[in-house]
Amino acid sequence: MQIRIDQALTDKRLLGAALGDNTTWQTWRIVMKAAFGLSLNEEEARAFASVAGSRKPPEQRVRELWCIIGRRGGKSRMAAAVAVYCAAFVKHRLAAGEIGIMLVLAASTAQAKTVFEYIRGFLDNSPALRKEVLNANPRCAMA
């Protein structure tokens, strides 16, 4: 059984362990559910419409998600949550011996470090994910 993004975000054994209060992250959870092409119930569809305007929820997982969010709106934490989700729960085709790498881009080294610390927080706070970490060595580079 594959774990859906909305399940991972609310499960206290997974990403929900570091997110805290589910009601605080409800709109983000709904946006992520839509971005991953999952169907929304009526209440979720109304919440999605309140932030997406006239756009309908996508019918399949999006390749890119653009959000206009103000300061302290949870952008870095949600970027970290999505990175951990995609690394841990999305099936990838890797060759034998190949090591998967999750790339998270940020506008500055300071922002990249913030996202990395959130990623570390998600992994450290999850009883299930904590066991999956072999090495937590960040490789940050600026172009």
URBEL-V631378 format. One record per residue. N is the residue number from 1. RES is the residue in three letters. SS is DSSP state (a for helix, b for strand, c for the rest). BURIAL is + if it has 24 or more other ideal C-beta (glycine too) atoms within 12 Angstrom, else -. Layout:
N;RES;SS;BURIAL
N;RES;SS;BURIAL
This chain:
1;MET;c;-
2;GLN;c;-
3;ILE;c;+
4;ARG;c;+
5;ILE;a;+
6;ASP;a;+
7;GLN;a;-
8;ALA;a;+
9;LEU;a;+
10;THR;a;+
11;ASP;c;+
12;LYS;c;-
13;ARG;c;-
14;LEU;c;+
15;LEU;c;+
16;GLY;a;+
17;ALA;a;+
18;ALA;a;+
19;LEU;a;+
20;GLY;c;-
21;ASP;c;-
22;ASN;a;-
23;THR;a;-
24;THR;a;-
25;TRP;a;+
26;GLN;a;+
27;THR;a;+
28;TRP;a;+
29;ARG;a;+
30;ILE;a;+
31;VAL;a;+
32;MET;a;+
33;LYS;a;+
34;ALA;a;+
35;ALA;a;+
36;PHE;c;+
37;GLY;c;-
38;LEU;c;+
39;SER;c;-
40;LEU;c;+
41;ASN;c;-
42;GLU;a;-
43;GLU;a;-
44;GLU;a;+
45;ALA;a;-
46;ARG;a;-
47;ALA;a;-
48;PHE;a;+
49;ALA;a;-
50;SER;a;-
51;VAL;a;+
52;ALA;a;+
53;GLY;c;-
54;SER;c;-
55;ARG;c;-
56;LYS;c;-
57;PRO;c;+
58;PRO;c;-
59;GLU;c;-
60;GLN;c;-
61;ARG;c;-
62;VAL;c;-
63;ARG;c;-
64;GLU;c;-
65;LEU;c;+
66;TRP;c;-
67;CYS;c;-
68;ILE;c;-
69;ILE;c;-
70;GLY;c;-
71;ARG;c;-
72;ARG;c;-
73;GLY;c;-
74;GLY;c;+
75;LYS;a;+
76;SER;a;+
77;ARG;a;+
78;MET;a;+
79;ALA;a;+
80;ALA;a;+
81;ALA;a;+
82;VAL;a;+
83;ALA;a;+
84;VAL;a;+
85;TYR;a;+
86;CYS;a;+
87;ALA;a;+
88;ALA;a;+
89;PHE;a;+
90;VAL;c;-
91;LYS;c;-
92;HIS;c;-
93;ARG;c;-
94;LEU;c;-
95;ALA;c;-
96;ALA;c;-
97;GLY;c;-
98;GLU;c;-
99;ILE;c;-
100;GLY;c;-
101;ILE;c;-
102;MET;c;+
103;LEU;c;-
104;VAL;c;+
105;LEU;c;-
106;ALA;c;+
107;ALA;c;-
108;SER;c;-
109;THR;a;-
110;ALA;a;-
111;GLN;a;-
112;ALA;a;+
113;LYS;a;-
114;THR;a;+
115;VAL;a;+
116;PHE;a;+
117;GLU;a;+
118;TYR;a;+
119;ILE;a;+
120;ARG;a;+
121;GLY;a;+
122;PHE;a;+
123;LEU;a;+
124;ASP;a;-
125;ASN;a;+
126;SER;c;+
127;PRO;a;-
128;ALA;a;-
129;LEU;a;+
130;ARG;a;-
131;LYS;c;-
132;GLU;c;-
133;VAL;c;-
134;LEU;c;-
135;ASN;c;-
136;ALA;c;-
137;ASN;c;-
138;PRO;c;-
139;ARG;c;-
140;CYS;c;-
141;ALA;c;-
142;MET;c;-
143;ALA;c;-
